[in-house]
Amino acid sequence: MKTFTIAVIAGDGVGTEVIPQGKRVLEAIGRKHNVSFAFQDFDWGAGHFARWGRMMPAGAIDLLQPCDAIYLGAVGHPQIPDHTTLNGLLLPIRRSFDQYANVRPAYLYPGVPSPLANRKGGDIDFVVVRENTEGEYAQVGGFVYQHQPEEIAIQTSVFTRRGIERVVRFAFELAVKRNKKKRVTSITKSNAQGYSMVLWDRTFQDVAANYPDVETESLLVDAAAMNFVRRPESFDVVVGSNLFCDILSDLSAAIIGSMGLAASANLDPERRYPSMFEPVHGSAPDIAGKGIVNPLASILTAAMMLEHLEMTEAAREIEGAVAAVLAETKARTPDLGGNSTTQEVTDAVLEKLG
């Protein structure tokens, strides 16, 4: 029996509620496929910060390095500034393991109403690929005269041809693999950002020349936001910078019915380091502890992890079970208009898995 070592960081808020449900599903599918999971639980996040003044210990990266994958619940707490939680855990892991491709699928499941008029199950089916290690989140800059009336803040975006080229190439390869519309849409703001985004545009065109069978489109980020709402069915693979696709991927989660259905993967496509898998919904302190958070994003994230671990059949089975539960419209949490608990929805998925 093959065993995968999975580092588990349940994190904060609802993360501690959805990760145990995702582990239940992984264990169930593992029994069907003669695979086991050695979960290594790390109690990092806001609680660790309250005790020690940091989100994770100094040797955290070394502890994660030997694992096959990282399963993350959520990061964030109302009493800790967001930049502290983000830069104390999530971003260091992404950078240390060069997880340069953030992948966020947007699929409207049958049985789930979209806030967009006249959209039915299957009409929306695209993937947002976000450059994940540089760009606007490079954290290059600083303060001058900090906390004084004349305070100055300098924030510098960092775009490299290498960084742009590799994530754009990943997006084209994904479009070929998906074999659907075979279209890659590049998101920029090169009319206003005349250096970084112009470099992005030129690099996108250079990579696109190697994929003559893939249709391309370039949109300014404001036009992309409009078209996510106006014509979401036209998109296949969307690729853009760290900031732009962070924002657009949350919009894509909204138009498929709920943030509670939004899975994501932080990938090192070269597989040199462990990749990290996390639901998009965050720590959701407004509903934490109530037992009503939607576990499906975490479960779909687990399926993405299995696919990365080359357990494609198992991943498809989980996705099929989630689709079946949503199509029946019986077990669903309040974000989807139901009154089921987190555990009840997971139980329904497990029943479909047999």
Rosetta blueprint (number, residue, H / E / L):
1 M L
2 K E
3 T E
4 F E
5 T E
6 I E
7 A E
8 V E
9 I E
10 A E
11 G E
12 D L
13 G L
14 V L
15 G H
16 T H
17 E H
18 V H
19 I H
20 P H
21 Q H
22 G H
23 K H
24 R H
25 V H
26 L H
27 E H
28 A H
29 I H
30 G H
31 R H
32 K H
33 H L
34 N L
35 V E
36 S E
37 F E
38 A E
39 F E
40 Q E
41 D E
42 F L
43 D L
44 W L
45 G L
46 A H
47 G H
48 H H
49 F H
50 A H
51 R H
52 W H
53 G L
54 R L
55 M L
56 M L
57 P L
58 A L
59 G L
60 A H
61 I H
62 D H
63 L H
64 L H
65 Q L
66 P L
67 C L
68 D L
69 A E
70 I E
71 Y E
72 L E
73 G E
74 A E
75 V L
76 G L
77 H E
78 P L
79 Q L
80 I E
81 P L
82 D H
83 H H
84 T H
85 T H
86 L H
87 N H
88 G H
89 L H
90 L H
91 L H
92 P H
93 I H
94 R H
95 R H
96 S H
97 F L
98 D L
99 Q L
100 Y L
101 A E
102 N E
103 V E
104 R E
105 P E
106 A E
107 Y E
108 L L
109 Y L
110 P L
111 G L
112 V L
113 P L
114 S L
115 P L
116 L L
117 A L
118 N L
119 R L
120 K L
121 G L
122 G L
123 D L
124 I L
125 D E
126 F E
127 V E
128 V E
129 V E
130 R E
131 E E
132 N L
133 T L
134 E L
135 G E
136 E E
137 Y E
138 A E
139 Q E
140 V E
141 G E
142 G E
143 F E
144 V E
145 Y L
146 Q L
147 H L
148 Q L
149 P L
150 E L
151 E L
152 I E
153 A E
154 I E
155 Q E
156 T E
157 S E
158 V E
159 F L
160 T L
161 R H
162 R H
163 G H
164 I H
165 E H
166 R H
167 V H
168 V H
169 R H
170 F H
171 A H
172 F H
173 E H
174 L H
175 A H
176 V H
177 K H
178 R H
179 N L
180 K L
181 K L
182 K L
183 R E
184 V E
185 T E
186 S E
187 I E
188 T E
189 K L
190 S L
191 N L
192 A L
193 Q L
194 G L
195 Y L
196 S H
197 M H
198 V H
199 L H
200 W H
201 D H
202 R H
203 T H
204 F H
205 Q H
206 D H
207 V H
208 A H
209 A L
210 N L
211 Y L
212 P L
213 D L
214 V L
215 E E
216 T E
217 E E
218 S E
219 L E
220 L E
221 V H
222 D H
223 A H
224 A H
225 A H
226 M H
227 N H
228 F H
229 V H
230 R H
231 R L
232 P H
233 E H
234 S H
235 F L
236 D L
237 V E
238 V E
239 V E
240 G E
241 S L
242 N H
243 L H
244 F H
245 C H
246 D H
247 I H
248 L H
249 S H
250 D H
251 L H
252 S H
253 A H
254 A H
255 I H
256 I L
257 G L
258 S L
259 M H
260 G H
261 L H
262 A L
263 A L
264 S L
265 A E
266 N E
267 L E
268 D L
269 P L
270 E L
271 R L
272 R L
273 Y L
274 P L
275 S E
276 M E
277 F E
278 E L
279 P L
280 V L
281 H L
282 G L
283 S L
284 A L
285 P L
286 D L
287 I L
288 A L
289 G L
290 K L
291 G L
292 I L
293 V L
294 N L
295 P L
296 L H
297 A H
298 S H
299 I H
300 L H
301 T H
302 A H
303 A H
304 M H
305 M H
306 L H
307 E H
308 H H
309 L L
310 E L
311 M L
312 T H
313 E H
314 A H
315 A H
316 R H
317 E H
318 I H
319 E H
320 G H
321 A H
322 V H
323 A H
324 A H
325 V H
326 L H
327 A H
328 E H
329 T L
330 K L
331 A L
332 R L
333 T L
334 P H
335 D H
336 L H
337 G L
338 G L
339 N L
340 S L
341 T L
342 T H
343 Q H
344 E H
345 V H
346 T H
347 D H
348 A H
349 V H
350 L H
351 E H
352 K H
353 L H
354 G L
